[in-house]
């Protein structure tokens, strides 16, 4: 079940955290995984780990804030591997500040990377997926894009926009057997949350019915399912992986 043999997957932000876990998950399912991020050294380590586990992997440099870089990463993937079947838009940044303190460049940086970068990758991938009459677009949004969060107006706006983008893409591409879905992680143990104090983590955990923060593997498992043939009748959906923190 959920095998991806012969499929080519491009995962952005694959050098660490959730993106790394997703890349390894898709590799374990048999996909040829192209790992994309700005830092090739870390990417190569992830790709090496996939190969050591018996999978197939490649790396490509991509800066999601630079449209030409994103389009180049997609084009390189297609040129090297003869197609692109699965696109996972995972790369993202934060520039947290209260609204009254937020600078315009902080707003622009987050929207350019987290939302425009994803849109660019989708647009660059669409023609190939439509010709193949098979594709999976999976956007990693966030629970805060569904419920809001103080001090993250830019990040929340980008993630909420990503959910809306997912639904529009799903409607546009459904006739060509290309699905588009979003995964919304809750509080996940990553480098982004590692700096939080134990008291803050304890407060977060109180909000989660399952009683723990999530792991990157929890998100990767959801992506692995949505990328599969078995998920072919699921499109335009938001799959919340948050331990019950938000039940929408």
C-alpha positions in Angstrom: 0.0 0.0 0.0 0.9 3.6 -0.6 3.8 2.7 -2.9 5.3 5.4 -5.1 7.6 3.4 -7.4 8.4 5.3 -10.6 7.1 8.6 -9.3 9.3 11.7 -9.1 8.8 13.9 -6.1 10.2 17.4 -5.5 10.2 18.5 -1.8 11.1 22.1 -0.9 12.7 22.9 2.4 14.0 19.3 2.6 17.3 20.1 4.4 15.9 19.7 7.9 12.8 19.2 10.1 9.5 18.4 8.5 10.9 18.6 5.0 13.7 16.1 5.7 11.1 13.7 7.2 8.9 14.0 4.2 11.7 13.4 1.8 12.8 10.3 3.6 9.2 9.1 3.8 8.6 9.4 0.1 11.9 7.7 -0.6 10.9 4.8 1.6 7.7 4.5 -0.4 9.8 4.1 -3.6 9.7 7.6 -5.1 12.7 9.3 -6.7 13.0 12.2 -4.3 14.5 15.5 -5.4 15.5 17.5 -2.3 15.4 21.3 -2.7 16.6 24.1 -0.4 19.1 26.9 -0.3 21.9 24.9 1.5 23.3 22.1 -0.7 25.5 20.6 2.0 22.6 19.8 4.3 20.5 18.6 1.4 23.2 16.2 0.3 23.2 14.6 3.7 19.5 14.0 3.5 19.8 12.6 -0.1 22.7 10.3 1.1 20.5 9.0 4.0 17.7 8.2 1.5 20.1 6.3 -0.7 21.7 4.5 2.2 18.2 3.3 3.2 17.7 1.8 -0.3 15.9 4.8 -2.0 16.7 7.1 -4.9 17.4 10.7 -4.3 18.8 13.9 -5.9 19.4 17.5 -4.8 18.7 20.8 -6.4 19.3 24.3 -5.1 16.2 26.5 -4.7 15.5 29.8 -3.0 11.7 30.0 -2.6 11.9 33.9 -2.4 13.4 34.0 -5.9 10.9 33.0 -8.7 13.7 32.3 -11.2 15.4 29.9 -8.7 12.1 28.1 -8.1 11.3 27.7 -11.8 14.9 26.5 -12.4 14.6 23.8 -9.7 11.4 22.5 -11.2 12.9 22.5 -14.7 16.0 20.8 -13.5 14.0 18.1 -11.8 12.0 17.4 -15.0 15.1 17.4 -17.2 17.0 15.0 -15.0 14.2 12.6 -14.2 11.9 12.8 -17.1 8.9 14.1 -15.2 7.4 15.4 -12.0 4.6 13.7 -10.3 4.6 14.9 -6.7 5.3 18.5 -5.5 5.5 19.1 -1.8 5.6 22.8 -0.9 7.2 22.7 2.6 9.8 25.5 2.6 8.9 28.4 4.9 10.4 31.1 7.1 9.2 33.2 10.0 9.7 36.8 10.9 7.6 37.1 14.0 6.6 40.5 15.4 3.5 42.1 16.8 1.6 43.8 14.1 2.4 47.3 15.3 6.1 46.5 15.3 6.3 44.5 12.1 8.3 46.0 9.3 7.1 45.9 5.7 10.2 43.9 4.7 9.3 41.3 7.3 5.8 41.0 5.8 7.2 40.8 2.2 9.9 38.2 3.1 7.4 35.8 4.6 4.7 36.2 1.9 7.3 35.9 -0.9 8.8 32.7 0.5 5.8 30.9 2.1 3.0 31.8 -0.4 4.4 33.2 -3.6 7.2 30.6 -3.6 4.6 27.8 -3.4 2.5 29.4 -6.1 5.5 29.7 -8.4 6.5 26.0 -7.9 2.9 24.9 -8.6 2.7 27.0 -11.7 6.0 25.7 -13.0 5.0 22.1 -12.3 1.4 22.2 -13.6 2.0 21.8 -17.4 4.0 18.6 -16.9 1.5 17.1 -14.4 -1.4 17.9 -16.8 0.4 16.2 -19.7 1.0 13.1 -17.5 -2.6 13.2 -16.4 -1.4 12.4 -12.9 -0.1 14.6 -10.2 -0.1 15.3 -6.5 0.4 18.8 -5.1 0.7 18.9 -1.3 1.1 22.2 0.5 2.3 22.3 4.1 0.3 25.0 5.8 -0.2 25.4 9.5 -2.8 25.2 12.2 -2.2 28.9 12.8 -3.4 29.5 9.3 -6.8 28.2 10.5 -7.0 29.8 13.9 -4.6 32.8 13.9 -1.8 33.6 16.3 -0.5 36.8 17.9 2.8 38.0 16.6 2.6 36.1 13.4 0.3 38.1 11.1 2.6 37.6 8.2 3.1 33.9 8.7 -0.7 33.3 9.4 -1.6 35.3 6.3 0.7 33.2 4.2 -0.5 29.9 5.5 -4.1 30.9 5.3 -3.4 32.0 1.7 -1.8 28.7 1.0 -5.0 26.9 2.1 -7.0 29.0 -0.3 -4.5 28.5 -3.1 -4.8 24.7 -2.6 -8.5 24.8 -3.0 -8.4 26.9 -6.2 -5.6 24.7 -7.7 -7.6 21.6 -6.9 -10.6 22.9 -8.8 -8.5 23.9 -11.8 -6.6 20.7 -12.2 -9.1 18.0 -11.2 -10.1 17.2 -14.8 -6.5 16.2 -15.5 -6.3 13.8 -12.5 -4.0 16.2 -10.6 -5.0 16.6 -6.9 -4.1 19.4 -4.5 -4.3 19.1 -0.8 -3.0 20.9 2.3 -1.6 19.5 5.5 -1.8 21.7 8.5 0.7 20.7 11.3 0.0 21.7 14.8 2.9 22.2 17.3 5.7 20.0 16.0 9.1 19.3 17.6 11.5 20.9 15.1 14.4 23.4 15.1 11.7 26.2 15.0 10.3 25.1 18.4 13.5 23.8 19.9 14.3 27.2 21.4 11.0 27.4 23.4 11.3 27.0 27.1 9.9 23.9 28.9 7.3 26.1 30.5 6.1 27.3 27.1 6.1 23.8 25.7 4.1 22.6 28.7 1.5 25.3 28.0 1.2 24.3 24.3 0.8 20.7 25.3 -2.1 21.6 27.6 -4.0 22.7 24.4 -3.5 19.3 22.7 -5.9 16.5 23.6 -3.4 13.8 22.7 -1.1 15.2 25.3 2.1 15.7 23.2 3.7 17.8 20.6 3.9 16.2 17.1 6.9 14.9 15.3 8.1 15.5 11.8 7.3 11.8 11.1 3.6 12.5 11.9 3.4 15.1 9.1 5.5 12.9 6.7 3.1 10.0 7.2 0.1 12.2 6.1 2.0 13.4 3.1 3.0 9.9 2.1 -0.7 9.0 2.1 -1.8 12.0 0.1 0.9 11.4 -2.5 -0.2 7.8 -3.1 -2.6 6.3 -5.6 -4.9 5.4 -2.8 -5.6 9.1 -2.2 -6.7 9.7 -5.8 -10.2 10.7 -4.8 -9.1 13.3 -2.3 -8.6 16.9 -3.5 -9.1 20.4 -2.2 -8.9 19.1 1.4 -7.1 20.3 4.5 -5.7 17.5 6.5 -5.1 18.7 10.1 -2.3 16.9 11.9 -2.4 18.6 15.3 -3.2 16.1 18.0 -6.8 17.4 18.3 -5.7 20.9 19.1 -8.0 22.4 16.5 -11.1 20.3 15.5 -12.6 22.1 12.5 
